[in-house]
Amino acid sequence: MQYKKMAGTAAVFVYADQHANTPVERQGLIWNDQELQLNTIPESLNRKPSMATNLALEGLESYDPPSHGDLRRVESLDAEFVYVKPIQEWVELAI
């Protein structure tokens, strides 16, 4: 799977070939599963409340710091994101 970083974020990655009607990806760089350390995601994920937008994921750092394996739905993208602690990023996940 290939991923791109969402524009306007420092820590949110989406599938590179989806979300055409959402903000343009930053820099056009592409990351893969290994670079995003998706092999470290625990089998059992910790489902947390949904967020309205991908930008809200980054705001969690100040009031509800995420833990490795936290899973949140982003309503505006109709997608699930998992927090990957080793890289301190949110990555879209197919559930």
C-alpha positions as CSV (number, residue, x, y, z in Angstrom):
1,M,0.0,0.0,0.0
2,Q,1.2,3.5,-0.7
3,Y,0.5,6.6,1.4
4,K,0.7,10.4,1.1
5,K,0.7,13.0,3.9
6,M,-2.4,15.1,4.0
7,A,-1.9,18.8,3.3
8,G,-2.1,21.1,6.3
9,T,-1.0,18.3,8.7
10,A,2.3,17.2,10.1
11,A,1.2,13.7,11.1
12,V,-1.7,12.3,9.0
13,F,-1.2,9.8,6.2
14,V,-3.9,8.7,3.8
15,Y,-3.9,6.1,1.0
16,A,-2.2,7.6,-2.0
17,D,-4.9,6.6,-4.5
18,Q,-8.0,7.7,-2.6
19,H,-9.7,10.8,-1.3
20,A,-9.5,12.8,-4.6
21,N,-12.1,15.3,-3.4
22,T,-10.1,16.1,-0.2
23,P,-7.2,18.6,0.3
24,V,-4.2,18.0,-2.0
25,E,-1.4,15.9,-0.5
26,R,1.8,17.6,0.5
27,Q,4.9,17.4,-1.7
28,G,3.7,14.5,-3.7
29,L,6.1,12.2,-1.8
30,I,4.9,8.6,-1.3
31,W,5.5,6.4,1.7
32,N,5.1,2.6,2.1
33,D,4.1,0.3,4.9
34,Q,7.7,-0.2,6.0
35,E,8.5,3.5,6.2
36,L,5.4,4.1,8.3
37,Q,6.3,1.1,10.5
38,L,2.8,-0.4,10.1
39,N,4.3,-3.8,11.1
40,T,4.4,-2.4,14.7
41,I,0.6,-1.9,15.0
42,P,-0.8,-4.2,17.7
43,E,-3.3,-6.9,16.8
44,S,-5.8,-5.5,19.3
45,L,-6.6,-1.8,18.6
46,N,-8.0,0.7,21.1
47,R,-11.1,2.3,19.5
48,K,-11.6,5.9,20.5
49,P,-14.3,8.4,19.7
50,S,-14.7,9.6,16.1
51,M,-13.2,12.9,15.0
52,A,-14.8,15.4,12.5
53,T,-11.7,16.0,10.4
54,N,-8.2,14.8,9.9
55,L,-6.9,18.1,11.4
56,A,-8.6,17.2,14.7
57,L,-6.3,14.2,15.0
58,E,-3.3,16.4,15.5
59,G,-5.1,18.5,18.1
60,L,-5.3,15.4,20.4
61,E,-1.6,15.8,21.4
62,S,-2.5,18.7,23.8
63,Y,-5.6,17.3,25.5
64,D,-5.8,13.5,24.9
65,P,-2.4,12.3,23.9
66,P,-2.7,9.2,21.7
67,S,-1.2,5.8,22.5
68,H,0.2,3.2,20.1
69,G,-2.7,1.4,18.5
70,D,-5.4,4.0,19.1
71,L,-8.0,3.8,16.4
72,R,-10.2,6.8,15.4
73,R,-12.7,7.3,12.6
74,V,-12.5,10.5,10.7
75,E,-16.0,11.4,9.5
76,S,-15.0,13.9,6.8
77,L,-12.9,11.2,5.1
78,D,-15.1,8.3,6.0
79,A,-12.0,6.4,7.0
80,E,-10.3,4.8,10.1
81,F,-6.9,6.0,11.3
82,V,-4.5,4.2,13.7
83,Y,-1.8,6.0,15.7
84,V,1.7,4.6,15.2
85,K,3.8,5.7,18.2
86,P,7.3,4.8,16.8
87,I,6.7,7.5,14.1
88,Q,4.2,9.6,16.0
89,E,1.8,9.7,13.1
90,W,-1.8,8.8,12.2
91,V,-2.1,6.4,9.3
92,E,-5.3,5.4,7.4
93,L,-6.1,1.8,8.0
94,A,-8.4,-0.6,6.1
95,I,-10.7,-2.3,8.7
